[in-house]
Amino acid sequence: MNGDWLLRGRDGRLSVYQLSGDAVLCRAERGLHGPWSAPRRVGGEQRLHPVLAAGQGADGYTHLVSWRPTLKGEAGLVHTTHFRPHLAALDWHPVGHPNKKGDRTGTPAVAVDALGRAHVFVPNRGGGVSMIMQKEKGGWDPWRDLKGREVRDGLAAVTGESGRVELYAAVPQGLLYWRQEEAGAQPVLQEALQAPVRPGTLRALATSADGTTVFYTDTSGGLCAWRPGGKPVTLLPAAGPGPVSAIRCELDGYDCTLLVQRTASRRVAFAAYPTEQESAGAWWTESGPELPLDALVSLAKDETGRVVAATLSPSTGRLHLTRRKDEQGLALEAWREL
């Protein structure tokens, strides 16, 4: 899955999206801090490939994107919107293929701008990135080729505090960075970073009024942070495989960035530091039970603004959750299985 899969809906309830066979399932709080619903299928009976990208706008609506099988050896992208966690999502709607037709070209990424328009990004057969964007009054604009060369799978799309959409992609030489100059415009390739980036480890976060930060693991195992226009900084050794989940929150009166990652020893590790002050340093603190090998981790905030962390095993469907306690520091409640 690409993007955060633990999300807070417009009504304040938390929801979780998970892949299960040829379907996407959703679980949601029945009430604030209340019991959770059983998993239910999202978007009707459409069969899907086992891939999912999720993004959420300031309006609290969740946008989901996946590939569906079409003809033999071919596939097309589909999109749905989930307006509230306890309601049914819209049916999956086809949005086409970056090369008009063919098989899957890579894992999509989705970001939602200030007007609630989904921007869907996906690698194309030419080695670059293509994008399709929702129109403000319904429907979709044509596919656009954003260029790029030798783009690797695992794009990171993010919406800045300005409401404009940005994109990061790993290439053999490092990272590529695109940004919208104005809302609704085609993102433009702005910068290329020379760095030893491990593909499949990118996660981007809005960290200031006009800046975003991308986190990635380098080939020596260091977890790095980079903001375009500057130099990458190695924060600390990566706790384990895959991308981090990241969120901004207040810790002891400071604006902090909180990172969470599944460790090599199959537990959950947390690290926090003052936002955009990587020089302050960070360190991992492990928490929770031992997890299955395929477990994913994600962060969100509940309706009171408290940080919530969740782990999910796609193979078993087991979901565990913890919340930050109402006290100093990053003290967490006991993990519980839902």
Buried (B, 14 or more C-beta within 10 A) or exposed (E): BBBBBBBBBBBBBBBBBBBBEBBBBBBBBEEEEEEBBEBEBBBEEBEBBBBBBBBBBEEBBBBBBBBBBBEEEEBBBBBBBBBBBBEBBBEBEEBBBBBEEBBBBBBBBBBBBBEBBBBBBBBBEBBBBBBBBBEEEEEBBEBBBBBBEEBBBBBBBBBBBBBBBBBBBBBEBBBBBBBBEEBBEBBEBBEBBEBBBBBBBBBBBBBBEEBBBBBBBBEEEBBBBBBBEEEBBBBBEBBBBBBBBBBBBEBEEEBBBBBBBBBEEBBBBBBBBBBBBBEEEBEBEEBBEEBBEEBBBBBBBBBEEBBBBBBBBBEEEBBBBBBBEEEEEBEBEEBEEB
